Amino acid sequence: MSHDIHPYIGFEEYSEHVPQSIPLAVQQATTRFVGGRAARVAELPQWEQLRQIGSDIRQHTLENMDVHLTRLEEKVEQAGGHVHWAKTAEEACRIVLQIAKDHNVRTAVKSKSMATEEIELNGALEAAGIRAIETDLGEYIIQLAGTGPSHIIVPAVHLTKEEIAALFSQHLGIDAPADPIELARIARETLRAEFLNAEMGISGGNFLIAETGTLVIVTNEGNGRMCSTMPDLHVAVVGIDKVIPDWESLTVFLKLLARSATGQKLSTYTQFITGPRRAEGEFGPKEFHLVLLDNGRSNILRDPVGRDVLKCIRCGACANVCPVYKNVGGFAYGSFISGPIGAILSPQMLGTPTARELPYASTLCGACADVCPVKIPIPTILRHLRRRVAQGDEFAASTMPIPIRVTAMFASIALAWNWVYRLGARLLPIINPFFRKNDWLSGLPYPLNRWTKVRPLPPFTATFRKWWNVRSAKWKDSTR
Amino acid sequence: MPKAQLFITCLGDQFYTSTLQNMTYLLERLGVELSFPPEQTCCGQPLFNNGFEDRTRAVALNFMHAFSKSDAPIIGPSGSCVSMVKHHYPSLFEAGTPEHALAVDIASRTFEFTEYLVNVLKVTDVGAVYPHKVTYHASCHYLREMGLKTEAKALLNAVQGLEYIPLNEEETCCGFGGAFTVTYPEVSRAMMENKVRNIIASGADTVITCEPGCLMNVAGGLHKAGSPIHAMHIIDLLSSKEEPA
């Protein structure tokens, strides 16, 4: 996935054809997460302080990323691991393929990873003749469905249990019931064989601790542990933004992450991986490779406003509270990452020519910023990126269609030259009789047809000024 | 006698004359001497929020000049427009310039209507009577940018005869979002319909907001849904005993 090949993201077009089942399925899950999060947050009186500390640590890390990454590399290698640097998505895929080729890998098991979704690793592996099996239940489901994830932590959130049962029946040649427990059992049985069979395990990573070169993986299903310990080879693909200074920092993020994501105090499994196994008979793979992915991140770091997006710890809380996300689902955002965080990451990672609609996919209601565990000022960054789209900035030229730019110019003139505005306000009520129906206006021409197709508009009145003038004149007369 | 300048907002100006009249009566009854700078148009938020910051400056300058003829506080019936002036005007101009100094001055004396009543005049009971079941929609910028969590409720609480009914998802956006309504009308529709469903399910006969934008959206949505529920600006409810001029 890179700037030049990613297709244009048509949020508006998608938003007009959202399958009916998606908002229902999404809202069911997000309502549960929002409730769980609120309950966990209420238990911690120091929650706001924790958020501030988390935000400060991430800020510090972004500002000193070179130092922490250098230290991380040194420590991973000291522990016997191999570190690879990937400037682009293609390069990251190439590195993983080379490692697979060197070890004659035919089957790879994968634990859930946003970084490998970002680089579209599964497609690259398949093209090279390597079977890649997703082992997180949600990822397994969307792999069967042949789509990307529609939520950061629950990738198949858009599907109902009936749809999932149908997928299982179709792909596994069985008669799968629409029962979540039974479906999980079927997946577990199918995947068990793959774990035993695979020559390579692929994971992402939630954090990279620079202090000791430790990869931290947070999961609920235990599949991450299977992927990283059963095969003799473990490859982790992790964005450079995941680095944190030390273990003390980790304690803060572990407190913030699961509470914000699923409403758990801690996820079921928290794994710490420092290099491969050191002796025969010890736990873990023989070889450990860490692929550090840039893919536009160091470019984003150059923008002092936009770079706060890299503070993200991928909890998905912003999507869970976002009324836009909850009504369109994750696919509307057109890339591996959706919701408010996707709306501020994709335009920076893929460029505004590709993702110019996304910064506008928000009412700027601010619910996301309220819940973000690392206090990313999402509405501020949305406005910042809207500026980039509308008028261009030092990072990109304007990509706003010319008619809208011309409209903005005329609007600016009308609102700044107050006699133009006042004249307009007097003239607008003239149109009322043509569109009036029961005290409301409907069927208005473009662009207001886009308002009235959804709900009617109150009639234009603009009579306050006149009323005020008459009243002031009377008052003056009476006091004269 | 406190003085104040009326900031009527462009949506108020276009669509809500009686609300602005009620605002005038209410403030005057509370002993505020009002003036109205006729040069005011719009705060410029529609341009600003859509990324046209350079085009916003001229609009902001018009506003600042209109309101700088008096040093009285500026009172507006919209948390969103007030937040634009209060929180974003200073960022439009380079620090150290006279425009920036003026923006900071204007920002420091601009207040949202309920904020001014409750926090400046220290009034919660304005003598209103409204014997109805009332629910309340918390508007996003009013709530989150202005941080006004308790003011509207304190005012409603003091209204005689009013039965307050909490709204499910009270703090969820109604789908207005200014230009958002015409940029992504179908998403706006889904959000509005969700809000309207919650309002109808509340069992209230009146829904209150402190924002002309949300009011247009929610009232239009209720009308379209065929619901008899009244959507009202809080000013109109607080004036429910007022005699028209």
Chai-1 contact restraints between the chains, C-beta under 6 A:
chainA,res_idxA,chainB,res_idxB,connection_type,confidence,min_distance_angstrom,max_distance_angstrom,comment,restraint_id
A,E12,B,Y184,contact,1.0,0.0,6.0,A-B,restraint_1
A,S15,B,Y184,contact,1.0,0.0,6.0,A-B,restraint_2
A,S15,B,E186,contact,1.0,0.0,6.0,A-B,restraint_3
A,S15,B,V187,contact,1.0,0.0,6.0,A-B,restraint_4
A,E16,B,E186,contact,1.0,0.0,6.0,A-B,restraint_5
A,P323,B,T172,contact,1.0,0.0,6.0,A-B,restraint_6
A,P323,B,C173,contact,1.0,0.0,6.0,A-B,restraint_7
A,P323,B,M191,contact,1.0,0.0,6.0,A-B,restraint_8
A,V324,B,V187,contact,1.0,0.0,6.0,A-B,restraint_9
A,N327,B,V187,contact,1.0,0.0,6.0,A-B,restraint_10
A,N327,B,A190,contact,1.0,0.0,6.0,A-B,restraint_11
A,V328,B,V187,contact,1.0,0.0,6.0,A-B,restraint_12
A,Y360,B,T183,contact,1.0,0.0,6.0,A-B,restraint_13
A,T363,B,C173,contact,1.0,0.0,6.0,A-B,restraint_14
A,T363,B,G177,contact,1.0,0.0,6.0,A-B,restraint_15
A,T363,B,F180,contact,1.0,0.0,6.0,A-B,restraint_16
A,C365,B,C140,contact,1.0,0.0,6.0,A-B,restraint_17
A,C365,B,C173,contact,1.0,0.0,6.0,A-B,restraint_18
A,G366,B,C140,contact,1.0,0.0,6.0,A-B,restraint_19
A,G366,B,R144,contact,1.0,0.0,6.0,A-B,restraint_20
A,R386,B,N50,contact,1.0,0.0,6.0,A-B,restraint_21
A,R386,B,G51,contact,1.0,0.0,6.0,A-B,restraint_22
A,R387,B,G51,contact,1.0,0.0,6.0,A-B,restraint_23
A,R387,B,E53,contact,1.0,0.0,6.0,A-B,restraint_24
A,V389,B,G51,contact,1.0,0.0,6.0,A-B,restraint_25
A,A390,B,G51,contact,1.0,0.0,6.0,A-B,restraint_26
A,A390,B,F52,contact,1.0,0.0,6.0,A-B,restraint_27
A,Q391,B,D54,contact,1.0,0.0,6.0,A-B,restraint_28
A,A408,B,F52,contact,1.0,0.0,6.0,A-B,restraint_29
A,A408,B,R55,contact,1.0,0.0,6.0,A-B,restraint_30
A,S412,B,R55,contact,1.0,0.0,6.0,A-B,restraint_31
A,S412,B,A58,contact,1.0,0.0,6.0,A-B,restraint_32
A,L415,B,T41,contact,1.0,0.0,6.0,A-B,restraint_33
A,L415,B,C42,contact,1.0,0.0,6.0,A-B,restraint_34
A,L415,B,V59,contact,1.0,0.0,6.0,A-B,restraint_35
A,A416,B,A58,contact,1.0,0.0,6.0,A-B,restraint_36
A,A416,B,V59,contact,1.0,0.0,6.0,A-B,restraint_37
A,A416,B,N62,contact,1.0,0.0,6.0,A-B,restraint_38
A,N418,B,E39,contact,1.0,0.0,6.0,A-B,restraint_39
A,N418,B,T41,contact,1.0,0.0,6.0,A-B,restraint_40
A,N418,B,N62,contact,1.0,0.0,6.0,A-B,restraint_41
A,Y421,B,T41,contact,1.0,0.0,6.0,A-B,restraint_42
A,P447,B,V182,contact,1.0,0.0,6.0,A-B,restraint_43
A,R450,B,V182,contact,1.0,0.0,6.0,A-B,restraint_44
A,R450,B,P185,contact,1.0,0.0,6.0,A-B,restraint_45
A,W451,B,T181,contact,1.0,0.0,6.0,A-B,restraint_46
A,W451,B,V182,contact,1.0,0.0,6.0,A-B,restraint_47
A,V454,B,P185,contact,1.0,0.0,6.0,A-B,restraint_48
A,V454,B,R189,contact,1.0,0.0,6.0,A-B,restraint_49
A,R455,B,G220,contact,1.0,0.0,6.0,A-B,restraint_50
A,R455,B,G221,contact,1.0,0.0,6.0,A-B,restraint_51
A,R455,B,K224,contact,1.0,0.0,6.0,A-B,restraint_52
A,P456,B,G220,contact,1.0,0.0,6.0,A-B,restraint_53
A,P458,B,F15,contact,1.0,0.0,6.0,A-B,restraint_54
A,F460,B,Q14,contact,1.0,0.0,6.0,A-B,restraint_55
A,T461,B,T17,contact,1.0,0.0,6.0,A-B,restraint_56
A,A462,B,D13,contact,1.0,0.0,6.0,A-B,restraint_57
A,A462,B,Q14,contact,1.0,0.0,6.0,A-B,restraint_58
A,T463,B,T17,contact,1.0,0.0,6.0,A-B,restraint_59
A,F464,B,T17,contact,1.0,0.0,6.0,A-B,restraint_60
A,F464,B,L20,contact,1.0,0.0,6.0,A-B,restraint_61
A,W468,B,F36,contact,1.0,0.0,6.0,A-B,restraint_62
